[in-house]
Amino acid sequence: MIKAIIIGSNDNRFQYKINKILNIHNLNFGEYELALFYGGAGNFELLRKHLEMSKRFHIPRKIIITINEDCKFKSTINDFTRSIQICRNIFGTKVEILAYYLELENQTTTVFS
């Protein structure tokens, strides 16, 4: 079992926010799986494919999904409902799911759980 799966965008403007999330959750190298792709958790097709593949190898304690402001893929904060449902469909209700909306200017991050 790994501590977490983290899903986010590969937009380099938000790398420091992903790192901040890793630190908040005390996640060290080797304790989590990190997948970054266009659209982050709002890219439903890649989210589903990645989580289905991940489930073959391990069950995480939690899944952390992110969507960022000004997403070039056009993911929005409204995509979390479907993203969370995809996570639940694959891993069930025993895995904690946290959703972070990453903002460009704001130093704080909105969290949905």
N, C-alpha and C positions, 0 to 999 in steps of 0.2 A: 504494500500500500504506500502511495505517496501522499504528501500533505495536501497538495493542490494542483489543479490544472488552471493555468491563467491564459485567457484568450484576450487578445487586443489587436490593435491596428499596427501596421508596420510604419506608420507615420512618425518620422524621427522627432517631430516637435513634441511628442508625448512620451518619449522614452524615460525622461526623468520622473514622470508621474507613475509609470509602470514600476520603476525602481522604488519609488516611495511606497507603493502598495505592497511590494515584496517585503520591504522593511517593516511596515505596519504589522504585517502578518508573521513576522519573524521567519521568513522563508529564505533558506540558504541554498547555494548551489547544490544540486543533487537531490533536493527535497521536493521539487516541483517540476512540472512540465510546462513550458512556455511556448505558446503558438501565436505568432503575429502574422496577420494577413490583412489585405485590403478590406476595409469595412468592419474589422473586428467582429464583435458578437452580432453585428447587424448584417453580416454576410452569412445568411442562413444556410446556404448550401455548404460552404466550407466549414462552418461551425458544426453542422451535423456530421459531415464526413470525418472531421478531426476527432470529435467525441466518440463516434462509433469505433474508429480505429484505436483510440486510447483505451477504451473499455476492454479491448481484447487483451491488453497487457497489464492494466492495473485499475484499481478503484481508488479515487482520491477521497480525502476527507472533506474537501470543499472544492467548488469550482468558482473561480473569480472571472467574471466577464466584464469587458469594458467596451464602451463606444465613446468616441471623442467628438467634440464640437468641431465644426468646419470640416467634416468628413468628405473627402473627395469621392468616395464610393456612394455617398448620400445616405449613410446610416444616420439615424436620429435617435434621440432619447426614447421615442415611441416604439422603437424596435425591441426594447428590453422585454416586453410582455411575451413576444414570440420566442425570443432567445432563451428566456427562462423556461418556457414550455418545452423547447427542444432539449434542454439540459435534463428536465424532469422526465421526459419520455425515454431518454437513454439511460439515466442513472437512478431514476426513482426519487423517492422523498427522503431517503436516508443520508444523502449527500447535501451538505449546506451549499447554497448558491448565493453569491454576493455579486451585485452589479454596480459598477462605478461609471458615472458619466464624467468624462475628463474635459475640463474647460481650459481654453487657451490662457486667458488673462487671470482668472480666479485661482488663487492659491489653494482653495479648498476644493474638494471633490464631492459631488453628490453621490450618496450610496443608497441603493435599493436592496432589500433582502427579502 
